Amino acid sequence: METYFLKNDDLVKFYEHLAEDYDLYVPVREKSPVKRDECTCRASLPTDDYFLKKFSQVKKEDIVFNDYRAVEPTRAFFTHYKEEACEYFEDAGAKEKRERPVALCGIKNCDLFSLKVQDFVFLGGSEADPLYKSRREAALIIASDCPHFKEACFCRAFDINPYPTEAFDFNLSPLNNGYLLDIATQKAKLIAVSLKNLLVPATLGQISGRGAKRESVNMRMDEHLTQYKIPKKETLQDIVLSGYNSGIWQEEMRTCVECNACVFMCDTCHCFLLSDTSSSGSVKRLRLWDGCLLKNFTKVAGGANALKMRYMRLRNRYLKKFDFFVSNLGYQACCGCGRCIEVCPGKIDIRRILRKLYESR
């Protein structure tokens, strides 16, 4: 991996070059609608949100470096929430030609971890999902360090650091007057050749300074997470299995309104359904995002439903994340991004549930 220094003033030039060949998405900051006195977070933690927006549709002065992950899940760029199934499976090659590849800036290490789960689901079987495969291979991933974190972030509880070291094309690490730019793939190297007037080799002092910043974030997040007493990742499978008949599931689901927001905002969820619809005299089969917290998720043609009760659906979600994936991949299907915590109107907190299951064993 090669590492260079990029000046602050040259970041937009870097983006402009990428936008020539990609549909480039860049971070934009938006003030959180939540007032600090209404928030349970510590006063020192930020509350603003970041969204990834098309470079061509934002003002250059609105582009920022996102200090932590964006609101939208990264999977939304690779599996769209609604697509035609016939087009999806029979004409992926033609659709690929119509789509410009995406370049995603500000992708964090939690997002990169979640893409490993998505890759397992859509690429790891006997047949690869054609459209996911074409989008994934064509995409350019510009990852970046997290110099800060939100109250809901808990990646370190699963030994996922708030900075990437693999699975990206470029990575940006902020310094006082610019960025360290890691170039990790051949695709990135070819792009960097045409950017040589913007890049200078990083010094040992700059690399050492980045290491100190990263260690500082690790220490601050570890201190923040002590209050939640999240169980070690090695115990997660045993926790959810031994708590199968626990009353904690019923207790936690009392505030659930079945909006499924936690599923749709989750970066590792991947379930879908097929639905037929008619329009202008033609019938289309759509592929739609789905999730186990929806009442009809496991309803079959005869009307039977294996997950009839809400607590059963919550339990199933945790079994999938912390049992199925641990058994099949060796790690959990949760990246600690905290999106589900922030979006839940019922204030259901995955950190609290895991702790209560652990303490009730």
BASE-918294 format. One record per residue (C-alpha): z, x, y. Coordinates in steps of 0.5 Angstrom, whole numbers, padded with zeros to 4 digits, always signed. Layout:
N
ZXY/...
//
This chain:
361
+0000+0000+0000/-0002+0003+0007/+0002+0001+0013/+0000+0001+0020/+0003+0000+0027/+0000-0006+0031/+0002-0007+0038/+0004-0014+0041/-0002-0015+0046/-0007-0014+0040/-0004-0019+0035/-0009-0024+0038/-0014-0020+0037/-0013-0019+0030/-0013-0026+0029/-0019-0027+0033/-0022-0022+0028/-0020-0026+0022/-0022-0033+0025/-0029-0030+0025/-0029-0031+0017/-0024-0036+0016/-0020-0042+0018/-0014-0039+0021/-0008-0042+0021/-0003-0039+0026/+0005-0041+0027/+0007-0045+0033/+0014-0046+0036/+0016-0053+0037/+0023-0055+0040/+0027-0059+0034/+0029-0066+0036/+0036-0065+0033/+0041-0063+0039/+0046-0057+0037/+0052-0062+0037/+0049-0066+0032/+0047-0061+0028/+0052-0058+0022/+0049-0051+0023/+0053-0045+0026/+0052-0044+0034/+0048-0038+0032/+0043-0040+0028/+0036-0043+0031/+0034-0050+0030/+0027-0050+0033/+0021-0051+0028/+0015-0048+0027/+0008-0051+0025/+0002-0048+0022/-0004-0050+0026/-0011-0048+0027/-0013-0042+0031/-0019-0046+0034/-0015-0052+0036/-0009-0048+0040/-0008-0044+0046/-0007-0037+0045/-0001-0037+0049/+0002-0042+0044/+0002-0037+0038/+0008-0034+0036/+0011-0030+0031/+0015-0035+0026/+0022-0032+0025/+0023-0036+0019/+0018-0041+0014/+0014-0046+0017/+0016-0054+0016/+0010-0055+0012/+0010-0053+0005/+0004-0048+0003/+0002-0051-0003/-0001-0057+0002/-0007-0052+0003/-0009-0051-0004/-0007-0058-0007/-0009-0063-0002/-0005-0069-0002/-0011-0074-0003/-0018-0072-0007/-0023-0075-0011/-0022-0073-0018/-0029-0074-0020/-0031-0069-0014/-0025-0065-0016/-0027-0064-0023/-0034-0064-0024/-0037-0061-0017/-0032-0056-0015/-0037-0051-0014/-0041-0055-0009/-0034-0057-0005/-0032-0050-0005/-0039-0048-0002/-0037-0054+0004/-0030-0051+0005/-0029-0045+0009/-0023-0040+0006/-0017-0041+0009/-0013-0035+0012/-0005-0037+0013/-0001-0033+0018/+0007-0033+0018/+0007-0034+0010/+0015-0032+0008/+0017-0029+0002/+0020-0036-0001/+0013-0039+0000/+0010-0033-0004/+0015-0034-0009/+0013-0042-0010/+0006-0040-0010/+0008-0037-0017/+0010-0043-0020/+0004-0047-0017/-0001-0041-0020/+0003-0042-0027/+0002-0050-0027/-0006-0050-0024/-0008-0043-0027/-0004-0041-0033/-0006-0046-0038/-0012-0047-0043/-0016-0049-0037/-0016-0047-0030/-0016-0052-0024/-0023-0051-0021/-0021-0053-0014/-0014-0050-0014/-0017-0043-0017/-0023-0043-0012/-0018-0044-0006/-0013-0039-0008/-0018-0034-0009/-0022-0035-0003/-0015-0035+0001/-0013-0029+0006/-0005-0029+0006/-0002-0026+0012/+0006-0026+0010/+0011-0024+0015/+0019-0022+0015/+0024-0027+0017/+0028-0023+0022/+0032-0030+0023/+0034-0036+0018/+0036-0043+0019/+0042-0047+0017/+0038-0050+0011/+0035-0043+0008/+0038-0040+0002/+0033-0036-0001/+0038-0030-0002/+0042-0034-0007/+0036-0034-0012/+0035-0026-0010/+0029-0028-0006/+0029-0023+0000/+0027-0026+0007/+0022-0021+0007/+0016-0020+0002/+0014-0014-0002/+0008-0016-0006/+0003-0022-0007/+0000-0022+0000/-0006-0019+0003/-0003-0017+0010/+0005-0017+0012/+0007-0017+0019/+0014-0014+0020/+0016-0015+0028/+0019-0008+0031/+0021-0008+0039/+0014-0007+0042/+0009-0009+0036/+0009-0010+0028/+0008-0006+0022/+0002-0008+0018/+0002-0007+0011/-0005-0007+0008/-0004-0009+0000/-0010-0011-0003/-0018-0009-0003/-0020-0015+0001/-0015-0013+0007/-0017-0006+0006/-0024-0008+0008/-0022-0012+0014/-0018-0007+0016/-0024-0002+0017/-0027-0006+0022/-0020-0006+0026/-0019+0001+0026/-0019+0001+0034/-0013-0003+0034/-0009+0000+0028/-0005+0007+0028/-0001+0010+0022/+0006+0008+0022/+0011+0013+0023/+0017+0015+0018/+0022+0012+0024/+0018+0006+0025/+0019+0004+0017/+0026+0006+0017/+0027+0002+0023/+0024-0004+0019/+0029-0002+0013/+0035-0003+0017/+0033-0010+0020/+0031-0012+0013/+0038-0010+0011/+0041-0013+0017/+0038-0020+0015/+0040-0020+0008/+0047-0018+0010/+0048-0024+0015/+0045-0029+0010/+0049-0027+0005/+0055-0028+0010/+0052-0035+0012/+0052-0037+0004/+0059-0036+0002/+0061-0042+0005/+0056-0046+0000/+0059-0042-0006/+0052-0043-0010/+0052-0041-0017/+0049-0035-0019/+0041-0036-0021/+0043-0034-0028/+0048-0040-0029/+0043-0045-0027/+0040-0047-0033/+0047-0048-0037/+0049-0052-0031/+0044-0057-0031/+0044-0058-0038/+0052-0058-0039/+0052-0063-0033/+0047-0068-0036/+0052-0074-0037/+0056-0072-0030/+0058-0077-0025/+0055-0073-0020/+0048-0075-0021/+0050-0083-0019/+0055-0080-0014/+0049-0076-0010/+0044-0082-0011/+0048-0087-0007/+0045-0085+0000/+0038-0084-0003/+0033-0089+0000/+0027-0086-0005/+0023-0084+0001/+0020-0078-0004/+0020-0073+0002/+0024-0068-0001/+0019-0068-0007/+0013-0068-0002/+0016-0062+0003/+0018-0058-0004/+0014-0052-0004/+0014-0052-0012/+0013-0059-0014/+0006-0060-0016/+0006-0067-0020/+0000-0072-0019/-0003-0079-0021/-0010-0081-0021/-0011-0088-0018/-0018-0092-0017/-0020-0095-0011/-0026-0099-0009/-0030-0098-0002/-0036-0100+0000/-0038-0102-0006/-0037-0096-0010/-0031-0094-0014/-0027-0087-0013/-0022-0084-0017/-0017-0081-0013/-0012-0075-0015/-0005-0076-0011/+0001-0073-0010/+0007-0076-0014/+0014-0074-0016/+0020-0076-0020/+0024-0079-0015/+0019-0085-0014/+0021-0091-0019/+0014-0092-0022/+0013-0084-0024/+0015-0085-0031/+0013-0093-0032/+0008-0094-0037/+0003-0099-0038/+0008-0104-0043/+0013-0104-0037/+0018-0099-0040/+0021-0093-0035/+0024-0087-0038/+0027-0086-0031/+0029-0093-0029/+0035-0091-0025/+0035-0087-0019/+0040-0082-0022/+0036-0081-0028/+0030-0079-0023/+0035-0074-0019/+0037-0071-0026/+0030-0070-0028/+0028-0066-0022/+0034-0061-0023/+0032-0061-0030/+0025-0059-0029/+0027-0054-0024/+0032-0051-0027/+0031-0052-0035/+0024-0053-0036/+0021-0047-0031/+0027-0042-0033/+0025-0043-0041/+0018-0042-0040/+0017-0037-0034/+0024-0034-0034/+0026-0036-0027/+0027-0043-0023/+0022-0047-0019/+0026-0047-0013/+0025-0042-0007/+0031-0043-0003/+0027-0045+0003/+0031-0051+0005/+0026-0056+0007/+0028-0061+0002/+0035-0061+0005/+0032-0061+0013/+0028-0067+0011/+0033-0072+0007/+0035-0078+0011/+0041-0079+0006/+0043-0072+0007/+0043-0070+0000/+0044-0062-0001/+0041-0058-0007/+0046-0053-0005/+0052-0058-0006/+0050-0061-0012/+0049-0054-0016/+0056-0052-0013/+0059-0059-0016/+0056-0058-0023/+0058-0051-0023/+0065-0053-0021/+0065-0059-0026/+0064-0056-0032/
//
